[in-house]
Amino acid sequence: MTNPVVHAIVLIAAIVVPGGLLLYFAWRAARKSISFKGKPNHMAQKEGSGNIPIQESTPQEARSAFEAMFPKDSLRGQSRRKQLDRVKAFRHRNSKK
């Protein structure tokens, strides 16, 4: 729904006009099914594009790449560790045995 005001006006008119409610639902269904492009090209093959070769990496390479992107001593990592520690301490403090 791009413009809810238009839909509200059309719905009110459809309720007032006999048989208009059927036309309203048909209009809504048609709007959803109609594409504005005659032939969508987002899946079309472009020149020079082909299959991308799969590069499998070892778990060690993946871990080192992850650690390079998110170092343990980063501010984000420190903040996350503090948050987890607070939650853990709160749960232990309020546990009823």
N, C-alpha and C positions, 0 to 999 in steps of 0.2 A: 504494500500500500504506500504509494508515493505521497499522495495528498489525502489525508483523512477527511478533510472538509468536503472534498468532491464526493468521496464515498458516502459520507453522511447525507449529503443532499440527494444523491442518487437513490440511496436506500429509503429515505423518507418519501421521495417521489414514487418509488416502486411499491411502497406500502399503500399509498393513496390511490394509485391507478390499479384497477382490477387486472390481475394477471401480470402485474409489473414485477412482482417478486421473483417469478420464474425467469423473466428477462434479466433481472439484476444478477441472479446467480449464474446465468449463462454468460453474461457480460464479464463477470469476475473470472469464470473458468476460462473464457477465451483470452482474456488479458494475460493470464498466467501461462497459457500454452503458446501464445504467439511470440516469436522472437523478432526483435527489431532488425536483425540482420537477415538477409535473404539466405546466406550460406555462411554459418559461423566458421571462422578459420583458426580458432585457437588450437586446434589439433592438427592443422595442416603441416605437412613436412616442408621444411625450408631447405633451400639449397645449401649443401655443406653440412647439414646436420645428419647425424646418424646415431647409431646406438652408442651409448656411453659405456666404455669398458668398466667392469666392476673391479675395483681395487680392494681386495681383501687385506685387512690388516690384522696383525697379531694382537692379542690382548695387551701385551706389554706396550706396543706402539700406541694403542688406543688410550691406555692409562696415562702414558707420558704426555700425549697430546692434551688430554683432559687436565692434567695437573699443570701443564704450561698455560692453559687458558684460565684456570681457576686455582691459583696457588693457595696453599693452606694458610699462609700468613696474610692473606688479603683482608681488607676491611669487611668485605661481604662474608667471608668465611668466619672471621672472628665474631661478627654480629650474629650469624646463624648459630655458632657454637654457644654463645652466651644465652640466646633465646632457648635453645634446647636444654641447657643446664638449669635455667630458671624453671622451665616446665617440669623437669625431672625432680628438682628440689621441692616444688609445690605439691607434686603428686605424693611424694614420700611423706611430706609434712602432714597432709590431710588424709592419709590412708588409715582406715579403721580396721583393726585386727581383733 
